[in-house]
C-alpha cells in the first residue's frame, strides 16, 4: 500500500505514494524435462516437467515441441515435477506413437473439463413404447408395403396399369398378388409386371394362373435390378397375357425401402457415434 514520505522544507505538504511490490505467483507455463510417447486416444502417460505447481486435476494442457502437438487432460499431479495425462486427441493433434522431445512447451489448453449445468436440466425420455433396446438399427425399419388395387379379375384387360407416385427415394424389393375373393374357375391367367416410371424392373413378374382361394398369394420373380426410384416417380404394375376370368378379386403388394429414411438413420447413427467417441475421450 502507499507509504507516506516525511516532509522536508523543499517538499509539498501532501504525502507522496510509493509503490510497494507484492508477492509474485507462479507462471502458468513450464517445459517437459524428458521425452515421452503420445499414447492412444483416451490412454494415459507419465509426463516429466519442470513445474507442476499450477496444475490441477481435470485441467486441459497443450504441449508442443515445435514439431508435434498434443492436448492432455491432467488425471493426477504425481509430484512437483511430473503428472499423468490422458491424451485427448483433438483435431490437429499429432497421432499416437509420436515422440514429444524434452523441452516441449506446456501451457493451459481450452480449460477445465466439467459438465455444464445446462445438461442437468435436460429431461430424460420416458419410454412407453414397449420396444426392445438394441445397439443395432433394424434393416427392416425403412421397409413398407404399397398396395395397388383391389381389382376385379373379370375386368382385367391387357396393358391396364396401376400406379402410385411416391414422395421419397425408394427401392423396390418384391411383388406379390393376393386373392381377395376366390378365383374358382381354372385355365385362366394374367401376368403382372413391376415397373418404375414405365421401366420394367429386373424380376418382379407375377404370373397368376388357375384357381386361388381367398387369401392365397402368388409371388413374383425375384427383383434383382432396375429397381431404384427417385422422389416423385411412380411405382407401377402393368398386366398382360390376360385370358378372361369369370370371378374373383385381388390386389398387388409391393415391398419397398424408403432410401431417404435409411440415409437419414445412417447419418444420425454416424453423428451419435462420433459424439460418443468424443465424450469417451474427455
Helices and strands as residue ranges (DSSP letters): E 29-31, E 36-37, E 44-48, E 59-64, E 69-79, E 82-87, E 99-100, E 105-112, H 117-120, G 139-142, E 143-152, G 153-155, E 161-165, E 170-181, E 189-196, E 199-209, E 217-219, E 228-229, E 234-240, E 249-258, H 259-280
